[in-house]
Amino acid sequence: MTDLEKMRANALAKIDAAERWFKTALFGAVLFEGLFTAGIVWFIDWRDPLHLLIACCTGVIYMPIVLGLVALGAHVNRCTLRVLARLDDVPRENPPG
């Protein structure tokens, strides 16, 4: 195994580990936010205009943040795929012999 192949294998192993941690953190965040949102929906007084205003403002604040994070994730994924594509274009060294 050449140095370049070792670097590729090491990079792919690190990418896999980072993806596992990301999925764990994402699941935890979705679970926490889901419970938080369910609590808001459960305890809100739907006849109180102030409660409705606060609920609408919460949605208006959270939506751009969530969409921005989704766009950022898509951008990082695209950049990572471009780097991996360039690594595939690097010619492999012929082993001596």
VENFENUR-V370533 format. One record per helix or strand. SS is the DSSP state (A for helix, B for strand). FROM is the first residue (numbers start at 0). LEN is the number of residues. If there is no record, write none. Layout:
SS,FROM,LEN
SS,FROM,LEN
//
This chain:
A,2,41
A,48,41
//
